[in-house]
Amino acid sequence: MNTIDMPQNLNILLVEDNEHDRAAFRRAFKDYSAEYRITECVRAPDAISMIEKYPSTFDIVVIDHHLPCMYGLDLCKELLAASIPIPLVILTGSGSEKVAVEALKAGVNDYIIKDPNSAYLEMLPLVLNEVVIAHRERQARQAAELALRESQELLLRIVEGISIPTFVIGTNHVTIYWNRACANITGVPAADVIGTRQQWRAFYDSERPVMADLIVDQVIEETIAQYYSKEYRRSEIIEGAFEVEDFFPHLGETGKWLYFTAAPLKDSNGTIIGAIETLQDVTERRTAELALKESEHRHRELSITDGLTGLYNHRYFFGRIKDEIERFNRYGSQLSMILLDVDNFKSFNDNYGHMNGDLVLAGLADIIRENIRGTDSAYRYGGEEFIVIFPETDPDEAKVVAERLRHSFEMNTYSPSSEITVRTTVSIGGGRYQPDENLATFIKRIDEAMYSAKRRGKNQVVFV
């Protein structure tokens, strides 16, 4: 994992009564000692006391479900009820998925299943990193939303006390009022537009009606749609008024987003005698929304990809394979899958170091990307294992790709030092999904095919 993705100075409170599990938890973070500080306690009351006494000390709380005196889920609920502003992750044993679901429903940020083989330990840094990032982004989003609401309230108070950007036209489309605030926001002085039909010049580079012109003409709504597409809507406050948000590239140095409302002016008989249009600069909000969308997209990508290889990660694999199996069952299409395992990888790491081992894994990921189709998907399944899903593909076609991957990887060379050049190989198992086959059975069958390739001398492809 790239440490640039990890939060700095991350303080973890681990609530775990099992000494063995606490030690394993610490080992999972041994490579990140500069970034992680783990505080341990074994009882729920002690955890509550620590959090209440030092509320800003911890960035995340990891809680085992089976604690003395109180279940971890109950501790989570108690902390949530107290509105503790710290993300929570619950640890449960295999077969406790119901507890995990209940925890998520209660408001816990995430859960980790402690599988019998302790594979969850490898996931810990990534999962906790994701939880903290998501929590911080959520806090930032809430702060931005609060700031936006406060800004809007302030704007409303200001509007009640002083004029807002406003202009008025008559039934002949001649501008009869253009206040100072309107001149400021558009950069067009009142003297240039009052008494003319040139109000469009403040917003557009060629002549066309502004919203106030359309209101005066009492056009049908379809005509408004021609000019403003889906950006317009009827006002819920003023009868006969319309509201629009649009971008005006000619305002200011880089353009402005304006929110504007145009409403009819009527005499005592209800006859339209003109239209009034008010303006509001919403560029900052639009920019913040765009930044938020980009942030959410970035977090989404981080949450489903492996930091080292850039392939999809182990967690995302299970969602995708379930979708492909569902599509298989619905349409009866072909579905094939391969599992790749780097041969003698532990020995390579021992001889040349983990950094060079990471280069091997990244190199294999590049080869996979270069040799699969856009409809296929590749995943780092764990350690030196990779999986590729081939939708609508029969085993013979998948085997051709597998052989190409095996050969390309075998031809790749690595230089742990200037004096050494080495090659590595990969063993590959594959096969097709069988109707109504259990997912675990399918994966186990492909896994056994891979180990069969290992037993046959490695650097081979075996399909079952």
N, C-alpha and C positions, 0 to 999 in steps of 0.2 A: 504494500500500500504506500502511496505517495504521502509522506508526512505533511506536505503542504495542505492536504485535505483535512488534517486533524486539527481540532481546536487546541489552542495553546493553553497551558496551565489548567487542564481539566481536572477538577477535584471530584472524586467519586466517593459516595458513601455506600459501602457494601453491608447489607444486613443479612448475615448468613451465619447459622450456628454450627455448620459442619466444617470442621477444621481442614479436612481434605479439600473440600470445595473452595474454601477461602484461598488455600495455597494454589490451587489450580487457576483460580481467578487471577491471582497476582502474576502467575507465570504467563498468562495470556497477554499481559501488558509489558513484559520484560524488555521488549525492544523500544518501548516508548517511555522510558523512565523520566525523561526530561519534560514530557508533556502531561503525564498522569500522576496524580497523587491519590492513593486509595486509603480511606479511613474505614476501619472495620468495627462492627458491633454485632453481638449475637442475639440480642433481645429487642423486641419491638419497643418497649418503653424507653430503652436507652436511645434508640434511633429517634423517637419523638422528642426526647429531651435534647439531643444534639441539634436537631433541626430547629427547634424552638429557640434554643440558646444562641445558635450561630446560623440564622436563616440565610445569610448571603455567602456562607462558606462553600456550599456544595453546588456543583453544576448539574449533577444527576444523582439519583438514588436508585440503587439496584437492590431488589428485595427478593429473597427466597420465599417461596410460598409456605414451606413447612418450617415454622419457627416455634420455639417453645412459648407456651402461654397464649399465643395469638397467631392466626394464619397470616401469611404475607398479604393475601388479598384484603383481609380486614384492616391491616395496617395501611395499605394503599387507600382504602376508602376513608379511613380516618384522616389521613393527610390531605386527601382531596377535599373532604368536608371542611377542613381548616384553611382551604384555599392556599396551600403551600405552593409558592411559585417556582417549583423545581420539577423538572421532568422525572417521571417514574418509569422504571422497567421492572417487570416481575419475572422471576426465574421459576419455572415449573418443571416437574419431571415428565418423562414420556408417559403418554396416556392421560395427561392433565389438560388436554386442549380446551375442555369446558371451562376450566379455571381461567385460562388465558383469554377466552372469548368474554367471559364475565368481567375480567379486568379491563379489557378494552372498552366494553360498554360502560363501565364505571368511570372511565376517563383516564386510565393508565395509558401512557404514551406508546409502549410497545411491550412485547413479551419475548422470552427466549426459552425454548424447550431444552432441558438438559438431557440430551440423548445418552444412551448407555455407553457409546464409544467416545463421548466427550468431544464430538466434532463441533459442538456449539462454542467451545473455547476459541476456535479459530475465527468465528464470526463476531466475537465480543467487541473488538476495537471498532470494526466497521459499523455494527449496529448502534453502539453507544454514540459513535460519532454522528450517525444519521439522526438519532433522536435529539441530540443537543443542537445540531444545526437546524432541524425542523422547529424545535422549541424556540430558538433564538429568532428565527425568521418569523414565526408566529407572533412573538412578542413585538418585533419591529413592525409587523403589519398592523397589529392592534394599536401600537403607538402612533403609526401613521394615520390610521383611521380616526383615532381620538384627536390627533392634531388637525385633521381635515374637518372634523365636526366642530372643533373649537374655532377654526378659521371661518367656517361658514356662519357660525353664531356671531362671531365678531363682525363679519361682513354685514350680517343682517342688522346689527345694532348701528353700524356706520351708515348703512343705507337709510335707516329710519331717521338719522340725524342730518345727513347731507345728501346732495343729489348723486345719483348713480349715472353712468353713461346712458344717455337717453336722446333720441331724436324723434321728431314728429313730422309727418307729412299730411297734406290735405288730399281731398278727393282728386285733385288734378295732378297728384304725385309731386308737387312742389314742396321742398323742405321748409318748414316754418319754425322749427326749433331744433337746435343742435347744441347741447350744453357743454360746459368746459370739460367735464369728465369724459364726454364722448370724444371731444377733440384730443384729449390726452391719450386715450386708448387707441385711437385710430391714427393719430398724427396728422389729421386733417382739421385745420381751423374752421370755426363756424362761418367766417366770412366767405370761404370757398364754396359752401354748399347751400346756405340759407338763401331762399329765393330762386333756387335752381332745381332741376330734376337730376342732379349729378350725385346723389347720395351713394350710388353704386360704386363710384370711383374710390371710396374709402375702403372697399372690400374686394373688388374684382378688377382684373386688368382689361375687361371688355364689358360693354353694356349688357346688363341683364337685370331683371327685377330683384330687389331685396324682399325679405319676408313682408315688410310693411306694405310694399306695393301690391303684393298678392292679396293681403287682407283688404286693402282699399277696393280692389277689383272684385272682391267676393268670389274668387275662383273656386272651382270644385277641388276636392282634396287630391284627385288624381293629378291635377296640374302642379300642386305643391310637391307631390312625389317626384315629378319630372325634374325638379330643380334640386331637391334635397334627399332623394332616394329614401333610405330607411332611417335617415338621421332625425327626421322630424317626428313630433307627436302632438296631439291635442293637449292643451293645458287642462289640468284637473281643477284649477282655481278660477280661471277667467273664461267665461263663455265666449266662444268664437276666436279664442287666442290659440297660437301655436308656439311650441318651443323647439329649438334646434340647437345641436352642437355641431360645429363645423370648423375646419382648419382653414386659416387665411394666410397663405404664404407671403403675401405682400405687406403684412403688418409687422412692424419691428424689423430687427435684423435677421431673424431666423423664422419668422412666422408665428402666429398665435392661434391657439384654440379658443374660440369664443362660444359661450352659451348665451343665446339670445331669445327673447320672448317678444312676439308682436301681437298686439291686441287692437281691436277696432275701437274708435272713439265715436260715441253716438250722442245725438242731441236728445232733448226731452221727449221727442216722438219716437225714438229708437232708430232714427235714420243715421247711417254711417256718415260722418263728416271728416273722417281722417283715420290715421292709425298711428300708434305709438310703439316704438321698439326700444327695448332696454338691452344692454350688453353686459357681459361678465367675462373676464379673462380667466379661463380654467386650464391654462397651459400647465401649471405645476401639477394639478391633479392628474391630468392626462399623462404627463411624464412619469408621475409616481405609479400610476396604474400600469404603464408599459414596463417600468422597472420591476414592479411586483410580478408581472406575468413572466418576465425573463428570469427572475429569481426562482419562481415556482418551477419553471421549465428546467432550470439548472439543477435544482434539488431533485426533481424527478429523474433526471439523467444520472445524477450521483447515486440515487437510491437503488437503481436497477443495474448499474454497471460495476465491474471489478476495477479497482483503482490501478492495478498493475498492468493488466492486459487490454483494458478498454472493451472487453467482451461483456455480454450480459452476465450477471452473477447467479449464484446458486439459488437464491430465493426467487429470482425472477423466472428461472427455468421451470419451477414447478407450476407457476401460473400459466406459462405458455404451453407446456406439454399437456396440461389438462384441457386447454382450449383446443389444441390440435386433436386430442383424442375425442373430444366432443364433436368436432367437425367430422372426424373419421366415422363416428357412429351415426351421424346424421346423414352424411352423403355417401358413405361407403368408399371414400377415396383411399389411396395408398398413404401410408405413413411409415417412414423409416428413420432410424436413429443410429448414431455411432458414438462410442466412448473411446477417447484417446488417452493414453497414459505414457508419459515420458519414461523411457527405459533407464534404469540405473540412476535415477535422479538424485537419490540420497547420496550415492557415491560421488556423483558430480559435485554436489554441494559441499561434501566433506573435503574433496580434493581442491576445488577452485573457489569455494566461498558462495554465500547466498546471493551476493550481488550478481555474480556471473550466472548463478542459477536463475535469477529473475530475468536476465537477458535471454536465456533459453526459453523460458515461458512466454515472454513477450514476443520472441521470434516465432514460436509456434502459433501464437495468436494471429500474427501478421499473415503467416502462410494460410491459416484457415480462412481469414477474411478474403484473401486473394483468390481462393479456389472454390468458394461456395456462391450460390446464386442469391439474388436479392430476396427471394422468397424463403430461403433457408435461414436458420438462426443458430448462432454459436454462443456457448456459455463456458465460463470457467467453473467447473463443477466443484472443485476443491483441490488445494495443493497443486499437484502436477497433472490433474485429470481435467479433461475438456469434453464437452458434449456438443454434437451438432444434430439439430432436428431437420429432417427433410420432408416437408409436407408434400403430399401428392407425388410421392416418389417411390418406385419399387426398389427392392433390395439390390437388384443388379445395377441400377443406376447409382445408388448410394455407394455401392462397393467400388465403382469406378472412381468416384470422388475420393473415397477413403484411400485407395491405392495411390492416387495422385498426391494426397496429403502426406502419406507415409514416405513416398519417394522424394518429394520436395523437402521434407524435413531432414531426411537422411543426407541430402546433398548440401544442406546448409552447414556452414562452418562457424566456429566461435573461437575467439582468441582471448583466453583468460589472461595471457601475458604476451609480450612481444615475441617470446621464444616458443610459444605453444599455440598450436591450432588443433582443435578437436571437432569431431562430429558426434552428434547424438541421434538416437533413433526413438521411434514411438511404436507402441503396440496398440492395435485398434480392434475393438469388437463392435459388431453391428448386427442389425436385423430389422425385421418389420414388426409392426404392432399387430397383434392378433385380435380378432373381434372379441369384445367383452373381457379382454385381459385386464387384470388388476394392474394399476400403474406400478406398484412396488414390484410385481412379478416381471413386468416388462423391463424395468430398470435392472433388476437382478439378472435377467436373462442376458441383457447386453453386457453387463459387468462380467458375467461368467465367460462370455465370448472373448472379452478382452483378456481375461486371465488365461484363457486357453491359448491365445496368441503368445502370451508370456511363456507359458509352459513349452510351446513348440519352438522356442529359441528366440523370441522377441523380434521386433522389427517386422511384424507380420500383420495381416488383416484376416480376421476370422469372423464370418457371418453365421448366424444361427437362424 
